[in-house]
């Protein structure tokens, strides 16, 4: 939400979300990245599978 607000209001500074690791200027790229992260989170939460856990990897390889 804040990234959309920043684009609409014309904020042109780095938000600092990822520190110095990634440049995070307000813009449609930031909005797209945040939507992708949100969709990934929702998918993983709804799937009820442990894709990224050691337990999930062990159970699926049996």
Number of C-alpha atoms within 10 A of each C-alpha: 8 11 22 16 13 19 16 11 10 11 14 11 12 13 16 12 11 10 10 8 8 10 14 18 18 22 18 13 12 18 18 13 13 16 14 12 12 11 12 12 12 11 12 13 11 9 10 8 13 14 12 9 9 9 10 12 13 9 9 10 6 5
